[in-house]
Amino acid sequence: MRISLRQLQIFAAVAESGSTTAAAELVALSQSAASAGLNELESMLQHKLFDRVGKRLLLNDNGRLLLPQARQMLDAATTIERQFGALDGAAGLRIGASTTIGIYLLPAILAAVSTRTTVLHPSVNIANTADIATAVENFDIDMGLVEGPCHQADLLVEPWIKDDLVIVCAPDHPILSGKPGSRISLKALREAGWLLRESGSGTREAVEHALVPHLHTVRAAGEFSNAEAIKHAAAAGLGLACLSRLVVRDMLEAGRLVQLSTALPPLSRHFYLICNRHKILSTRLEHFLRFCRDWKAPSADRS
């Protein structure tokens, strides 16, 4: 087989950037060398991989078929180099985490695992669940810890920790008017305004999955890109929020938020560990996955 990793690297870079000029910068080659590498690959395969539209190169059906295989081979080569020290020893695990996990759980996990013999040198990407799942699917990161279910066929999704969800509001919110400490009815919850995460967030999906079967609809009073913003907006009286107990614990203890007693059943969701099913697991990645499976969050229950 005459296909080289360099040719696949050029192909993946062109797929990402849309031109051989931009791809050349990504792979540290001249534009002519990048163009020649792509032409050689297409000649060997006897198929064009891109549609040429003006100066843009757009993946065609052949290119879309090849791209996940190329990414898999490039990731496997990188894993081998890291495993045997052919790369800089400081190159570490690329870990993705959705927002709540990345802020409230992952730092403690990394601090705990750092006391073991394995050195991770982690590079951490925090984003919403959909973005982390896409990055794992594309081999841009080694694994993810996410708050919502993932639907990509190439992902291995492992239920991890069960997280309690609580409904909170400001102490002076109108829903508490005249009845502090009393149970809030479904009708009152249905009529209230809710502070929600953006579409694609694992928290948003989990909240809707928990509330809609009982309330039938959740009226949005605002959408925010992270739970911290929702927490502070709720404390300011902007609306109700359904968030992880991990997120609101500090404001509940300080009295800036109150947890509502409602007619709803106890609410919870799963956190998940995700990997690409085609990824070759390095020793460090296997160690970290085992550590995560054995680790228990202070206020979370394993199902």
Number of C-alpha atoms within 10 A of each C-alpha: 4 8 11 10 13 15 21 21 21 25 29 22 20 26 20 15 17 18 20 27 18 16 24 20 14 15 15 11 15 15 16 12 15 27 20 15 20 24 16 15 21 17 11 12 12 9 11 17 24 21 13 14 8 6 10 14 18 19 21 14 12 13 20 14 12 16 18 17 14 18 20 18 19 17 20 18 14 14 22 15 13 20 15 9 12 11 14 9 12 12 13 17 21 19 23 31 27 27 25 25 18 22 16 13 17 21 13 13 17 16 10 12 18 13 9 11 7 13 15 20 14 14 13 16 18 19 19 27 27 20 17 25 31 16 19 25 26 18 22 15 22 25 28 26 28 32 30 24 20 18 11 14 10 16 20 18 22 15 17 22 21 19 22 17 22 21 21 25 29 27 20 15 18 13 20 17 9 8 10 14 12 11 13 17 13 15 10 12 22 17 13 17 17 23 27 29 25 16 15 13 23 25 28 22 19 20 24 17 13 19 18 12 9 15 17 11 13 19 15 14 14 15 15 15 15 18 22 16 15 26 25 17 19 24 24 16 15 18 24 26 27 28 28 22 19 20 19 26 13 12 16 17 10 10 13 19 25 24 18 20 15 16 13 16 9 10 18 19 21 21 24 20 21 26 23 25 14 17 20 19 19 16 13 16 20 12 15 20 17 11 16 19 14 10 15 16 17 8 12 17 14 15 9
